[in-house]
Amino acid sequence: MEKSRGSSFNQQEDELLCCVYLEISQDPISNNNQSVGKLWKKIDGEG
Protein backbone atom coordinates (compact mmCIF):
# COMPACT_ATOMS: atom_id res chain seq x y z
CA MET A 1 0.00 0.00 0.00
CA GLU A 2 1.50 3.30 -1.09
CA LYS A 3 1.10 6.35 1.11
CA SER A 4 -0.30 9.44 -0.54
CA ARG A 5 1.88 12.54 -0.53
CA GLY A 6 1.56 16.17 -1.38
CA SER A 7 2.11 17.44 -4.90
CA SER A 8 4.73 20.08 -4.06
CA PHE A 9 7.47 18.24 -5.95
CA ASN A 10 7.40 15.58 -8.62
CA GLN A 11 9.60 12.44 -8.43
CA GLN A 12 12.45 13.97 -10.43
CA GLU A 13 12.47 17.13 -8.29
CA ASP A 14 12.44 15.03 -5.10
CA GLU A 15 15.48 13.07 -6.28
CA LEU A 16 17.35 16.22 -7.30
CA LEU A 17 16.62 17.91 -3.97
CA CYS A 18 17.91 14.85 -2.09
CA CYS A 19 21.10 14.69 -4.18
CA VAL A 20 21.83 18.39 -3.72
CA TYR A 21 21.11 18.20 0.02
CA LEU A 22 23.47 15.25 0.45
CA GLU A 23 26.21 16.85 -1.64
CA ILE A 24 26.11 20.09 0.34
CA SER A 25 25.51 18.64 3.80
CA GLN A 26 28.34 16.09 3.55
CA ASP A 27 31.00 18.59 2.44
CA PRO A 28 33.35 18.68 5.48
CA ILE A 29 34.64 22.17 4.69
CA SER A 30 31.40 24.05 4.10
CA ASN A 31 29.42 21.88 6.54
CA ASN A 32 31.52 22.97 9.52
CA ASN A 33 29.38 25.34 11.63
CA GLN A 34 26.93 25.86 8.75
CA SER A 35 23.56 27.32 9.71
CA VAL A 36 20.31 25.88 8.40
CA GLY A 37 19.60 29.15 6.57
CA LYS A 38 22.96 29.04 4.82
CA LEU A 39 22.40 25.41 3.84
CA TRP A 40 19.02 26.17 2.25
CA LYS A 41 20.44 29.19 0.41
CA LYS A 42 22.97 26.83 -1.19
CA ILE A 43 20.25 24.34 -2.07
CA ASP A 44 18.17 27.12 -3.62
CA GLY A 45 21.23 28.21 -5.62
CA GLU A 46 21.55 31.56 -3.87
CA GLY A 47 24.73 30.86 -1.92
PQR file of N, CA, C, O and H, with PARSE charges and radii, in Angstrom:
ATOM      1  N   MET A   1       0.840  -1.182   0.000 -0.4000 1.5000
ATOM      2  CA  MET A   1       0.000   0.000   0.000 -0.0000 2.0000
ATOM      3  C   MET A   1       0.883   1.242   0.000  0.5500 1.7000
ATOM      4  O   MET A   1       1.726   1.408   0.881 -0.5500 1.4000
ATOM      5  N   GLU A   2       0.696   2.089  -0.959 -0.4000 1.5000
ATOM      6  CA  GLU A   2       1.495   3.296  -1.094 -0.0000 2.0000
ATOM      7  C   GLU A   2       0.825   4.455  -0.364  0.5500 1.7000
ATOM      8  O   GLU A   2      -0.379   4.677  -0.494 -0.5500 1.4000
ATOM      9  H   GLU A   2       0.011   1.954  -1.675  0.4000 1.0000
ATOM     10  N   LYS A   3       1.628   5.189   0.406 -0.4000 1.5000
ATOM     11  CA  LYS A   3       1.095   6.351   1.109 -0.0000 2.0000
ATOM     12  C   LYS A   3       0.927   7.501   0.127  0.5500 1.7000
ATOM     13  O   LYS A   3       1.737   7.677  -0.783 -0.5500 1.4000
ATOM     14  H   LYS A   3       2.606   5.009   0.512  0.4000 1.0000
ATOM     15  N   SER A   4      -0.124   8.275   0.320 -0.4000 1.5000
ATOM     16  CA  SER A   4      -0.296   9.443  -0.536 -0.0000 2.0000
ATOM     17  C   SER A   4       0.610  10.557  -0.025  0.5500 1.7000
ATOM     18  O   SER A   4       0.932  10.599   1.162 -0.5500 1.4000
ATOM     19  H   SER A   4      -0.781   8.132   1.059  0.4000 1.0000
ATOM     20  N   ARG A   5       1.013  11.439  -0.895 -0.4000 1.5000
ATOM     21  CA  ARG A   5       1.881  12.539  -0.526 -0.0000 2.0000
ATOM     22  C   ARG A   5       1.434  13.795  -1.238  0.5500 1.7000
ATOM     23  O   ARG A   5       0.668  13.743  -2.201 -0.5500 1.4000
ATOM     24  H   ARG A   5       0.751  11.405  -1.860  0.4000 1.0000
ATOM     25  N   GLY A   6       1.909  14.894  -0.766 -0.4000 1.5000
ATOM     26  CA  GLY A   6       1.561  16.167  -1.379 -0.0000 2.0000
ATOM     27  C   GLY A   6       2.123  16.281  -2.780  0.5500 1.7000
ATOM     28  O   GLY A   6       2.951  15.468  -3.191 -0.5500 1.4000
ATOM     29  H   GLY A   6       2.531  14.936   0.016  0.4000 1.0000
ATOM     30  N   SER A   7       1.681  17.271  -3.504 -0.4000 1.5000
ATOM     31  CA  SER A   7       2.108  17.435  -4.896 -0.0000 2.0000
ATOM     32  C   SER A   7       3.076  18.605  -5.059  0.5500 1.7000
ATOM     33  O   SER A   7       3.172  19.185  -6.141 -0.5500 1.4000
ATOM     34  H   SER A   7       1.008  17.931  -3.170  0.4000 1.0000
ATOM     35  N   SER A   8       3.796  18.954  -3.987 -0.4000 1.5000
ATOM     36  CA  SER A   8       4.729  20.077  -4.060 -0.0000 2.0000
ATOM     37  C   SER A   8       5.843  19.821  -5.060  0.5500 1.7000
ATOM     38  O   SER A   8       6.216  20.715  -5.820 -0.5500 1.4000
ATOM     39  H   SER A   8       3.718  18.483  -3.108  0.4000 1.0000
ATOM     40  N   PHE A   9       6.374  18.613  -5.064 -0.4000 1.5000
ATOM     41  CA  PHE A   9       7.468  18.245  -5.955 -0.0000 2.0000
ATOM     42  C   PHE A   9       7.120  16.954  -6.678  0.5500 1.7000
ATOM     43  O   PHE A   9       6.451  16.079  -6.129 -0.5500 1.4000
ATOM     44  H   PHE A   9       6.071  17.887  -4.446  0.4000 1.0000
ATOM     45  N   ASN A  10       7.585  16.849  -7.920 -0.4000 1.5000
ATOM     46  CA  ASN A  10       7.400  15.582  -8.621 -0.0000 2.0000
ATOM     47  C   ASN A  10       8.578  14.661  -8.277  0.5500 1.7000
ATOM     48  O   ASN A  10       9.490  15.078  -7.563 -0.5500 1.4000
ATOM     49  H   ASN A  10       8.128  17.561  -8.366  0.4000 1.0000
ATOM     50  N   GLN A  11       8.575  13.441  -8.763 -0.4000 1.5000
ATOM     51  CA  GLN A  11       9.598  12.445  -8.434 -0.0000 2.0000
ATOM     52  C   GLN A  11      10.997  12.927  -8.808  0.5500 1.7000
ATOM     53  O   GLN A  11      11.933  12.769  -8.025 -0.5500 1.4000
ATOM     54  H   GLN A  11       7.834  13.102  -9.343  0.4000 1.0000
ATOM     55  N   GLN A  12      11.146  13.505  -9.979 -0.4000 1.5000
ATOM     56  CA  GLN A  12      12.454  13.972 -10.431 -0.0000 2.0000
ATOM     57  C   GLN A  12      12.960  15.110  -9.543  0.5500 1.7000
ATOM     58  O   GLN A  12      14.145  15.152  -9.210 -0.5500 1.4000
ATOM     59  H   GLN A  12      10.385  13.633 -10.615  0.4000 1.0000
ATOM     60  N   GLU A  13      12.079  16.027  -9.158 -0.4000 1.5000
ATOM     61  CA  GLU A  13      12.468  17.133  -8.289 -0.0000 2.0000
ATOM     62  C   GLU A  13      12.840  16.626  -6.891  0.5500 1.7000
ATOM     63  O   GLU A  13      13.782  17.133  -6.282 -0.5500 1.4000
ATOM     64  H   GLU A  13      11.117  15.993  -9.428  0.4000 1.0000
ATOM     65  N   ASP A  14      12.115  15.641  -6.385 -0.4000 1.5000
ATOM     66  CA  ASP A  14      12.445  15.029  -5.097 -0.0000 2.0000
ATOM     67  C   ASP A  14      13.851  14.442  -5.121  0.5500 1.7000
ATOM     68  O   ASP A  14      14.636  14.658  -4.198 -0.5500 1.4000
ATOM     69  H   ASP A  14      11.350  15.229  -6.879  0.4000 1.0000
ATOM     70  N   GLU A  15      14.162  13.705  -6.171 -0.4000 1.5000
ATOM     71  CA  GLU A  15      15.477  13.074  -6.281 -0.0000 2.0000
ATOM     72  C   GLU A  15      16.580  14.118  -6.383  0.5500 1.7000
ATOM     73  O   GLU A  15      17.632  13.973  -5.760 -0.5500 1.4000
ATOM     74  H   GLU A  15      13.524  13.530  -6.921  0.4000 1.0000
ATOM     75  N   LEU A  16      16.352  15.159  -7.156 -0.4000 1.5000
ATOM     76  CA  LEU A  16      17.349  16.219  -7.303 -0.0000 2.0000
ATOM     77  C   LEU A  16      17.571  16.931  -5.974  0.5500 1.7000
ATOM     78  O   LEU A  16      18.713  17.189  -5.594 -0.5500 1.4000
ATOM     79  H   LEU A  16      15.498  15.277  -7.663  0.4000 1.0000
ATOM     80  N   LEU A  17      16.507  17.245  -5.275 -0.4000 1.5000
ATOM     81  CA  LEU A  17      16.622  17.908  -3.974 -0.0000 2.0000
ATOM     82  C   LEU A  17      17.425  17.052  -2.999  0.5500 1.7000
ATOM     83  O   LEU A  17      18.276  17.570  -2.276 -0.5500 1.4000
ATOM     84  H   LEU A  17      15.579  17.036  -5.584  0.4000 1.0000
ATOM     85  N   CYS A  18      17.163  15.762  -2.975 -0.4000 1.5000
ATOM     86  CA  CYS A  18      17.909  14.851  -2.094 -0.0000 2.0000
ATOM     87  C   CYS A  18      19.389  14.811  -2.457  0.5500 1.7000
ATOM     88  O   CYS A  18      20.244  14.852  -1.573 -0.5500 1.4000
ATOM     89  H   CYS A  18      16.472  15.341  -3.563  0.4000 1.0000
ATOM     90  N   CYS A  19      19.695  14.734  -3.735 -0.4000 1.5000
ATOM     91  CA  CYS A  19      21.096  14.693  -4.178 -0.0000 2.0000
ATOM     92  C   CYS A  19      21.834  15.975  -3.808  0.5500 1.7000
ATOM     93  O   CYS A  19      22.962  15.928  -3.318 -0.5500 1.4000
ATOM     94  H   CYS A  19      19.000  14.701  -4.454  0.4000 1.0000
ATOM     95  N   VAL A  20      21.204  17.106  -4.040 -0.4000 1.5000
ATOM     96  CA  VAL A  20      21.827  18.395  -3.718 -0.0000 2.0000
ATOM     97  C   VAL A  20      22.027  18.522  -2.215  0.5500 1.7000
ATOM     98  O   VAL A  20      23.084  18.958  -1.759 -0.5500 1.4000
ATOM     99  H   VAL A  20      20.288  17.145  -4.438  0.4000 1.0000
ATOM    100  N   TYR A  21      21.006  18.140  -1.441 -0.4000 1.5000
ATOM    101  CA  TYR A  21      21.110  18.205   0.022 -0.0000 2.0000
ATOM    102  C   TYR A  21      22.278  17.352   0.511  0.5500 1.7000
ATOM    103  O   TYR A  21      23.073  17.805   1.335 -0.5500 1.4000
ATOM    104  H   TYR A  21      20.147  17.786  -1.811  0.4000 1.0000
ATOM    105  N   LEU A  22      22.386  16.128   0.012 -0.4000 1.5000
ATOM    106  CA  LEU A  22      23.469  15.248   0.446 -0.0000 2.0000
ATOM    107  C   LEU A  22      24.830  15.791   0.042  0.5500 1.7000
ATOM    108  O   LEU A  22      25.777  15.738   0.827 -0.5500 1.4000
ATOM    109  H   LEU A  22      21.740  15.760  -0.657  0.4000 1.0000
ATOM    110  N   GLU A  23      24.935  16.308  -1.163 -0.4000 1.5000
ATOM    111  CA  GLU A  23      26.210  16.848  -1.638 -0.0000 2.0000
ATOM    112  C   GLU A  23      26.668  18.012  -0.763  0.5500 1.7000
ATOM    113  O   GLU A  23      27.836  18.082  -0.382 -0.5500 1.4000
ATOM    114  H   GLU A  23      24.166  16.352  -1.801  0.4000 1.0000
ATOM    115  N   ILE A  24      25.763  18.911  -0.451 -0.4000 1.5000
ATOM    116  CA  ILE A  24      26.110  20.092   0.337 -0.0000 2.0000
ATOM    117  C   ILE A  24      26.324  19.737   1.807  0.5500 1.7000
ATOM    118  O   ILE A  24      27.283  20.199   2.424 -0.5500 1.4000
ATOM    119  H   ILE A  24      24.814  18.854  -0.761  0.4000 1.0000
ATOM    120  N   SER A  25      25.437  18.922   2.366 -0.4000 1.5000
ATOM    121  CA  SER A  25      25.510  18.640   3.799 -0.0000 2.0000
ATOM    122  C   SER A  25      26.685  17.751   4.176  0.5500 1.7000
ATOM    123  O   SER A  25      27.104  17.757   5.334 -0.5500 1.4000
ATOM    124  H   SER A  25      24.658  18.546   1.864  0.4000 1.0000
ATOM    125  N   GLN A  26      27.229  16.988   3.235 -0.4000 1.5000
ATOM    126  CA  GLN A  26      28.340  16.092   3.547 -0.0000 2.0000
ATOM    127  C   GLN A  26      29.704  16.684   3.194  0.5500 1.7000
ATOM    128  O   GLN A  26      30.723  16.008   3.341 -0.5500 1.4000
ATOM    129  H   GLN A  26      26.889  16.984   2.294  0.4000 1.0000
ATOM    130  N   ASP A  27      29.738  17.920   2.736 -0.4000 1.5000
ATOM    131  CA  ASP A  27      30.997  18.586   2.445 -0.0000 2.0000
ATOM    132  C   ASP A  27      31.643  19.004   3.772  0.5500 1.7000
ATOM    133  O   ASP A  27      31.108  19.880   4.452 -0.5500 1.4000
ATOM    134  H   ASP A  27      28.911  18.469   2.617  0.4000 1.0000
ATOM    135  N   PRO A  28      32.774  18.405   4.159 -0.5600 1.5000
ATOM    136  CA  PRO A  28      33.350  18.680   5.476  0.2800 2.0000
ATOM    137  C   PRO A  28      33.830  20.119   5.649  0.5500 1.7000
ATOM    138  O   PRO A  28      33.904  20.605   6.778 -0.5500 1.4000
ATOM    139  N   ILE A  29      34.152  20.798   4.580 -0.4000 1.5000
ATOM    140  CA  ILE A  29      34.642  22.172   4.690 -0.0000 2.0000
ATOM    141  C   ILE A  29      33.487  23.145   4.869  0.5500 1.7000
ATOM    142  O   ILE A  29      33.489  23.934   5.813 -0.5500 1.4000
ATOM    143  H   ILE A  29      34.093  20.404   3.663  0.4000 1.0000
ATOM    144  N   SER A  30      32.515  23.104   3.993 -0.4000 1.5000
ATOM    145  CA  SER A  30      31.402  24.054   4.105 -0.0000 2.0000
ATOM    146  C   SER A  30      30.386  23.636   5.143  0.5500 1.7000
ATOM    147  O   SER A  30      29.595  24.467   5.589 -0.5500 1.4000
ATOM    148  H   SER A  30      32.513  22.463   3.226  0.4000 1.0000
ATOM    149  N   ASN A  31      30.381  22.360   5.549 -0.4000 1.5000
ATOM    150  CA  ASN A  31      29.420  21.881   6.535 -0.0000 2.0000
ATOM    151  C   ASN A  31      29.804  22.292   7.951  0.5500 1.7000
ATOM    152  O   ASN A  31      28.946  22.309   8.834 -0.5500 1.4000
ATOM    153  H   ASN A  31      31.024  21.685   5.187  0.4000 1.0000
ATOM    154  N   ASN A  32      31.045  22.617   8.184 -0.4000 1.5000
ATOM    155  CA  ASN A  32      31.522  22.967   9.516 -0.0000 2.0000
ATOM    156  C   ASN A  32      30.874  24.267   9.985  0.5500 1.7000
ATOM    157  O   ASN A  32      31.096  25.325   9.396 -0.5500 1.4000
ATOM    158  H   ASN A  32      31.742  22.604   7.466  0.4000 1.0000
ATOM    159  N   ASN A  33      30.070  24.182  11.050 -0.4000 1.5000
ATOM    160  CA  ASN A  33      29.376  25.338  11.632 -0.0000 2.0000
ATOM    161  C   ASN A  33      28.430  26.029  10.647  0.5500 1.7000
ATOM    162  O   ASN A  33      28.245  27.244  10.725 -0.5500 1.4000
ATOM    163  H   ASN A  33      29.890  23.323  11.528  0.4000 1.0000
ATOM    164  N   GLN A  34      27.844  25.295   9.747 -0.4000 1.5000
ATOM    165  CA  GLN A  34      26.931  25.860   8.750 -0.0000 2.0000
ATOM    166  C   GLN A  34      25.523  25.980   9.339  0.5500 1.7000
ATOM    167  O   GLN A  34      25.001  25.020   9.906 -0.5500 1.4000
ATOM    168  H   GLN A  34      27.994  24.308   9.684  0.4000 1.0000
ATOM    169  N   SER A  35      24.922  27.139   9.207 -0.4000 1.5000
ATOM    170  CA  SER A  35      23.563  27.324   9.708 -0.0000 2.0000
ATOM    171  C   SER A  35      22.555  26.709   8.736  0.5500 1.7000
ATOM    172  O   SER A  35      22.858  26.490   7.563 -0.5500 1.4000
ATOM    173  H   SER A  35      25.347  27.919   8.746  0.4000 1.0000
ATOM    174  N   VAL A  36      21.368  26.438   9.240 -0.4000 1.5000
ATOM    175  CA  VAL A  36      20.311  25.876   8.397 -0.0000 2.0000
ATOM    176  C   VAL A  36      19.966  26.852   7.271  0.5500 1.7000
ATOM    177  O   VAL A  36      19.763  26.435   6.131 -0.5500 1.4000
ATOM    178  H   VAL A  36      21.122  26.616  10.193  0.4000 1.0000
ATOM    179  N   GLY A  37      19.899  28.140   7.583 -0.4000 1.5000
ATOM    180  CA  GLY A  37      19.596  29.148   6.570 -0.0000 2.0000
ATOM    181  C   GLY A  37      20.616  29.165   5.448  0.5500 1.7000
ATOM    182  O   GLY A  37      20.265  29.276   4.273 -0.5500 1.4000
ATOM    183  H   GLY A  37      20.064  28.479   8.510  0.4000 1.0000
ATOM    184  N   LYS A  38      21.889  29.051   5.824 -0.4000 1.5000
ATOM    185  CA  LYS A  38      22.959  29.041   4.821 -0.0000 2.0000
ATOM    186  C   LYS A  38      22.871  27.790   3.950  0.5500 1.7000
ATOM    187  O   LYS A  38      23.083  27.846   2.739 -0.5500 1.4000
ATOM    188  H   LYS A  38      22.174  28.960   6.778  0.4000 1.0000
ATOM    189  N   LEU A  39      22.554  26.654   4.589 -0.4000 1.5000
ATOM    190  CA  LEU A  39      22.397  25.408   3.838 -0.0000 2.0000
ATOM    191  C   LEU A  39      21.292  25.535   2.801  0.5500 1.7000
ATOM    192  O   LEU A  39      21.493  25.155   1.648 -0.5500 1.4000
ATOM    193  H   LEU A  39      22.381  26.608   5.573  0.4000 1.0000
ATOM    194  N   TRP A  40      20.130  26.059   3.181 -0.4000 1.5000
ATOM    195  CA  TRP A  40      19.016  26.169   2.250 -0.0000 2.0000
ATOM    196  C   TRP A  40      19.275  27.197   1.164  0.5500 1.7000
ATOM    197  O   TRP A  40      18.763  27.058   0.053 -0.5500 1.4000
ATOM    198  H   TRP A  40      19.968  26.368   4.118  0.4000 1.0000
ATOM    199  N   LYS A  41      20.061  28.230   1.462 -0.4000 1.5000
ATOM    200  CA  LYS A  41      20.438  29.189   0.406 -0.0000 2.0000
ATOM    201  C   LYS A  41      21.273  28.487  -0.655  0.5500 1.7000
ATOM    202  O   LYS A  41      21.118  28.754  -1.846 -0.5500 1.4000
ATOM    203  H   LYS A  41      20.476  28.342   2.365  0.4000 1.0000
ATOM    204  N   LYS A  42      22.168  27.582  -0.222 -0.4000 1.5000
ATOM    205  CA  LYS A  42      22.973  26.829  -1.192 -0.0000 2.0000
ATOM    206  C   LYS A  42      22.098  25.893  -2.016  0.5500 1.7000
ATOM    207  O   LYS A  42      22.281  25.759  -3.226 -0.5500 1.4000
ATOM    208  H   LYS A  42      22.294  27.365   0.746  0.4000 1.0000
ATOM    209  N   ILE A  43      21.148  25.249  -1.351 -0.4000 1.5000
ATOM    210  CA  ILE A  43      20.250  24.340  -2.070 -0.0000 2.0000
ATOM    211  C   ILE A  43      19.432  25.104  -3.078  0.5500 1.7000
ATOM    212  O   ILE A  43      19.216  24.623  -4.191 -0.5500 1.4000
ATOM    213  H   ILE A  43      20.998  25.357  -0.368  0.4000 1.0000
ATOM    214  N   ASP A  44      18.966  26.297  -2.711 -0.4000 1.5000
ATOM    215  CA  ASP A  44      18.167  27.124  -3.620 -0.0000 2.0000
ATOM    216  C   ASP A  44      19.011  27.754  -4.712  0.5500 1.7000
ATOM    217  O   ASP A  44      18.465  28.339  -5.648 -0.5500 1.4000
ATOM    218  H   ASP A  44      19.141  26.687  -1.807  0.4000 1.0000
ATOM    219  N   GLY A  45      20.337  27.648  -4.615 -0.4000 1.5000
ATOM    220  CA  GLY A  45      21.227  28.212  -5.622 -0.0000 2.0000
ATOM    221  C   GLY A  45      21.555  29.672  -5.386  0.5500 1.7000
ATOM    222  O   GLY A  45      22.040  30.353  -6.289 -0.5500 1.4000
ATOM    223  H   GLY A  45      20.780  27.173  -3.855  0.4000 1.0000
ATOM    224  N   GLU A  46      21.295  30.162  -4.177 -0.4000 1.5000
ATOM    225  CA  GLU A  46      21.549  31.562  -3.867 -0.0000 2.0000
ATOM    226  C   GLU A  46      22.897  31.770  -3.176  0.5500 1.7000
ATOM    227  O   GLU A  46      23.371  32.901  -3.068 -0.5500 1.4000
ATOM    228  H   GLU A  46      20.901  29.609  -3.443  0.4000 1.0000
ATOM    229  N   GLY A  47      23.507  30.695  -2.715 -0.4000 1.5000
ATOM    230  CA  GLY A  47      24.729  30.860  -1.921 -0.0000 2.0000
ATOM    231  C   GLY A  47      25.920  30.196  -2.495  0.5500 1.7000
ATOM    232  O   GLY A  47      27.005  30.265  -1.917 -0.5500 1.4000
ATOM    233  H   GLY A  47      23.122  29.777  -2.803  0.4000 1.0000
TER
END
